[in-house]
């Protein structure tokens, strides 16, 4: 199998696993969501996330591709 | 161009930052002139302008525009390393210095309209001092000293209880480069708010002067970046969440870093010459990521694990894995630690040197950021919630101190320190 096909297959597998994981979801009532609304559960954290993202996007050739600007702004060409 | 000393520029930016904080604070104070917050408890623990009455007894009207939250963060980056693309202080191995120091203050504010329209506004400033490439500095200081200013705004427009539209817009200015960006997005709450789907598209236009490694000025050129992104977040239980994202980014135009170059050889040894980087005129990138978050309420511990896969048509494949542990030590204080491992391959045209006879006929780069590498990133931070009004939330006031170590297998190391705070007015 060519490397291109291998990469595409990897991509599809990740997506499939993610979709399978979503299958077993339960409905959590609003009154029971106190724990998951804690900021420690958040995937991003405003200002801190920006600092970390800046570090990664300007120093890794594999940045971007996830809807976040890459190659814009810093002129670093990544 | 007038040259401030590096230290004076840092001091000046901090002064501006402080002035910004003062003016915001004064502006909010003027809204409640003549009223004492302590004397008039806000309803439901939330400060509201309606809590304050006019002399005739009627409540004050809601302002058309109000500042809900304000935050600021200062991050400093100290980077050392060696790369073949750099001409600064070249060592015996042929690699130049990658030293750079960056001070990056950022101001953030969350503003709400009467109709529920909100604006998240970020104003980052970069003040950069780096190793100099002598030829480039004959016509530009962009590689040695640089300042950049960015405006980044996300406007959110609610449409009913479950739908929100996003408008993203902004601009970026630095020496030799100007950029503008715009984007649209939609957020849908699904399954009784147990899931959220976010879709968005963005465009960035960069216009810049690609001054070459030897000082040659090619005149203005441009680069266009288009991105499409989707994220699905789902509650899996009362203590577990999962978020899955996929994205695609396409770029066309002048993609390579203008002042980077590749050492040349006469076929066997380096002859002292160099040639500018040359990339294919387009690049297509794709990434998929998943993040699982788990709370342990009994110990007030929060765990996150994430994985990201990246592919592009330059032949780069990358894998990233990250874990984060957040532990509340008291109701007001948390300690957070995280570790990330990243491994990436190089583009098919990466080389640390090229023979002079064939170099000009091929795409090429020696940029260490694009080399095949592994890296380790370790972070620790402390956060103190000084104004949480019950359970901590994204509206809580806090101060935070953090440190990050970033080390790559090709010698680059970064130490990043950060100090930030947020305060809420509403």
Interface residues (C-beta under 8 A of the other chain):
Chain A: X7 X10 X11 X14 X15 X17 X18 X19 X21 X22 X24 X25 X26 X27 X28 X30 X32 X33 X34 X35 X36 X37 X38 X39 X40 X41 X42 X43 X46 X47 X48 X50 X51 X52 X54 X55 X58 X59 X60 X61 X62 X64 X65 X66 X67 X68 X69 X70 X71 X72 X73 X74 X75 X76 X77 X78
Chain B: X71 X72 X73 X75 X77 X104 X106 X108 X122 X124 X142 X148 X150 X172 X174 X176 X177 X179 X181 X191 X192 X193 X194 X195 X200 X202 X204 X206 X208 X223 X225 X227 X228 X229 X230 X231 X232 X233 X234 X235 X236 X237 X238 X239 X240 X241 X242 X243 X244 X245 X246 X247 X248 X249 X251 X255 X256 X257 X258 X260 X277 X279 X283 X285 X286 X287 X288 X289 X290 X291 X293 X295 X297 X302 X304 X306 X307 X308 X309 X310 X311 X312 X316 X317 X318 X326 X328 X334 X336 X342 X344 X346 X347 X367 X369 X370 X371 X375 X379 X381 X391 X392 X393 X394 X396 X400 X402 X404 X406 X408 X412 X414 X416 X418 X420 X422
